[in-house]
């Protein structure tokens, strides 16, 4: 397939819709400008938590680039509210804090990725594209931390519910994809490993989320680790 064909196909796809939330106007405008110049459709910006929730609900971005330290409402609460009410929304935290507690709290609130503000423009644009595709993105060193926390949580005994419904049946292919997701592979890597398309991997993940009544990849990874699928 020619490079011209690839570029033409990319131009036919709608631009990824992005919203930038940060309380520092100069930083917020710079990030929005960099993303727009990289081909993203920056549909809105916001400078505080309540404003972010209102505007994101109105414009429905594909990816929310979110700072944690916001006036009016913490970033993690913004993330939790928006992901809860708009399951298709992906959140990429862009923060000055590399504190482990902040990272884990953001992921638990539904963030797909976590990038430090020291990242380059290229790293940010690549992270936004990966986040839009549903792939988790973390500043180097943080991915292991998050996976370790999943393992710790999975090792804790879960409360026993007498009326707990029977686990839904997954197809062999769905289980195979789930196992690779739990091992930390990206959708692209899974597609290459199984010799299927990226879109097919996404479809399997979405079907699995629906069957298991989970909301995002974060919950899916934890589900898989709790069942030992990452060790197979």
C-alpha positions in Angstrom: 0.0 0.0 0.0 1.5 3.4 -1.0 2.3 6.2 1.4 -0.1 8.4 -0.6 -2.9 6.0 0.0 -2.1 5.9 3.7 -2.2 9.7 3.9 -5.4 9.8 1.9 -7.1 7.3 4.2 -5.9 9.3 7.3 -7.4 12.5 5.8 -10.7 10.8 5.2 -11.0 9.8 8.9 -12.5 12.5 11.1 -10.0 14.3 13.3 -9.8 13.2 17.0 -11.9 15.6 19.1 -9.9 16.9 22.1 -10.7 19.1 25.0 -7.9 20.6 27.2 -8.5 21.4 30.9 -5.9 23.3 32.9 -6.1 26.3 35.2 -3.1 28.0 33.8 -4.2 30.0 30.7 -0.8 30.2 29.0 -0.2 26.5 29.5 -3.7 25.6 28.4 -3.5 27.7 25.3 -0.1 26.3 24.4 -1.2 22.7 24.7 -4.4 23.4 22.7 -2.3 25.1 20.0 0.2 22.3 19.8 -2.6 19.7 19.4 -4.4 21.8 16.8 -1.2 22.2 14.8 -0.8 18.4 15.0 -4.1 17.8 13.3 -6.5 17.3 16.3 -9.8 19.0 16.5 -9.6 21.0 19.8 -13.3 21.5 20.5 -13.1 23.3 23.8 -10.9 24.3 26.8 -11.7 24.9 30.4 -10.0 26.4 33.4 -11.8 24.8 36.4 -13.5 21.6 37.4 -17.2 22.6 37.1 -16.6 24.3 33.8 -14.8 21.2 32.5 -17.8 19.0 33.4 -20.3 21.3 31.8 -18.3 21.9 28.6 -17.3 18.3 28.1 -20.9 17.2 28.5 -21.9 19.7 25.8 -19.1 19.1 23.2 -18.5 15.4 23.8 -14.8 15.2 23.0 -13.1 11.9 22.2 -10.2 12.7 24.5 -10.0 14.9 27.6 -6.5 16.2 28.3 -6.9 16.9 32.0 -4.8 18.5 34.8 -5.4 17.2 38.3 -4.9 20.4 40.2 -8.1 22.4 39.4 -10.1 25.0 41.3 -13.7 24.2 42.1 -13.4 20.5 41.7 -10.4 18.2 41.7 -9.3 16.6 38.4 -10.0 13.1 39.7 -13.6 14.0 40.5 -14.0 15.6 37.0 -12.6 12.4 35.5 -14.9 10.2 37.6 -18.0 12.2 36.8 -17.4 12.4 33.0 -16.3 8.8 32.5 -19.3 7.6 34.5 -21.8 9.6 32.5 -20.0 9.3 29.1 -18.4 5.8 28.9 -16.9 6.5 25.4 -14.8 9.4 26.7 -11.1 8.7 27.2 -9.1 10.8 29.7 -5.4 11.5 29.5 -4.1 13.2 32.6 -1.4 15.7 31.9 0.1 16.6 35.3 3.1 18.1 36.9 2.9 15.5 39.7 4.6 12.2 39.4 3.5 11.2 42.9 2.4 7.6 43.0 -0.7 8.3 45.0 -1.8 10.9 42.3 -1.2 8.4 39.5 -3.1 5.6 41.1 -6.0 7.9 42.1 -6.3 9.1 38.6 -6.3 5.6 37.1 -8.9 4.4 39.6 -11.1 7.4 38.7 -11.2 6.2 35.1 -8.2 7.8 33.4 -6.8 5.9 30.4 -3.3 7.4 30.7 -1.1 9.6 32.7 1.6 11.9 31.3 3.9 14.3 33.1 4.0 17.9 31.9 7.7 17.4 31.1 6.7 15.3 28.1 7.6 16.7 24.6 5.0 17.8 22.1 5.6 14.6 20.1 5.1 12.5 23.2 1.8 14.3 24.0 0.4 14.0 20.5 1.3 10.2 20.4 -0.3 9.8 23.8 -3.5 11.5 22.7 -3.7 9.2 19.6 -3.1 6.1 21.7 -5.6 7.3 24.4 -8.3 7.8 21.7 -7.7 4.2 20.5 -8.2 3.0 24.1 -4.6 2.1 24.7 -3.2 3.0 28.1 -0.4 5.5 28.1 1.9 6.2 31.0 5.1 8.2 31.5 8.0 5.7 31.6 8.2 4.1 35.1 4.5 4.6 35.9 3.1 1.7 33.9 4.8 -0.8 36.2 3.4 1.0 39.2 -0.1 0.8 37.9 0.1 -2.9 37.0 1.6 -3.6 40.4 -1.3 -1.9 42.1 -3.8 -4.0 40.0 -2.0 -7.1 41.2 -2.2 -5.9 44.8 -5.9 -5.2 44.6 -6.5 -8.5 42.8 -4.8 -10.4 45.6 -7.2 -8.9 48.2 -10.1 -11.2 49.0 -13.3 -10.0 47.3 -16.5 -9.8 49.3 -18.6 -12.9 48.8 -22.1 -12.2 47.5 -24.6 -15.1 47.8 -26.6 -13.9 44.9 -23.6 -13.1 42.6 -24.6 -13.9 39.0 -22.8 -16.5 37.0 -19.8 -15.1 35.0 -20.8 -14.5 31.4 -19.3 -16.8 28.7 -16.6 -15.3 26.6 -15.5 -16.8 23.2 -12.1 -18.3 22.9 -10.9 -15.3 20.9 -12.3 -12.8 23.4 -10.5 -14.7 26.2 -7.3 -14.7 24.2 -7.5 -10.9 23.6 -8.4 -10.4 27.3 -5.3 -12.3 28.3 -3.0 -10.2 26.2 -4.7 -7.0 27.4 -3.9 -8.1 31.0 -0.3 -8.6 30.0 -0.1 -4.9 29.1 0.0 -5.3 25.3 -1.4 -2.4 23.2 -4.2 -3.0 20.7 -1.7 -2.7 17.9 0.6 -5.3 19.5 -2.4 -7.7 20.1 -3.4 -7.3 16.4 0.1 -8.2 15.3 0.3 -11.1 17.7 -3.0 -12.6 16.6 -2.7 -11.6 12.9 -6.0 -9.7 13.0 -6.8 -6.0 12.4 -6.6 -3.3 15.0 -10.4 -2.7 14.5 -11.1 -6.4 15.2 -9.2 -6.2 18.5 -11.2 -3.1 19.5 -14.4 -4.9 18.7 -13.5 -7.9 20.8 -12.6 -5.6 23.7 -15.9 -3.7 23.4 -17.9 -7.0 23.2 -16.1 -8.2 26.3 -16.7 -5.0 28.2 -20.4 -5.3 27.4 -20.6 -9.0 28.5 -18.8 -8.3 31.8 -20.7 -5.0 32.4 -17.4 -3.1 32.8 -16.8 0.5 31.7 -13.2 0.8 30.5 -9.9 -1.0 29.9 -8.8 -0.2 33.4 -11.6 -2.3 34.9 -11.0 -5.0 32.3 -7.3 -5.4 33.2 -8.2 -5.7 36.8 -10.9 -8.3 36.0 -8.4 -10.4 34.0 -5.7 -10.2 36.7 -8.1 -11.2 39.4 -8.7 -14.4 37.3 -5.1 -15.1 36.7 -5.3 -14.6 33.0 -2.0 -12.5 32.9 -0.1 -15.6 34.1 -1.3 -17.9 31.4 
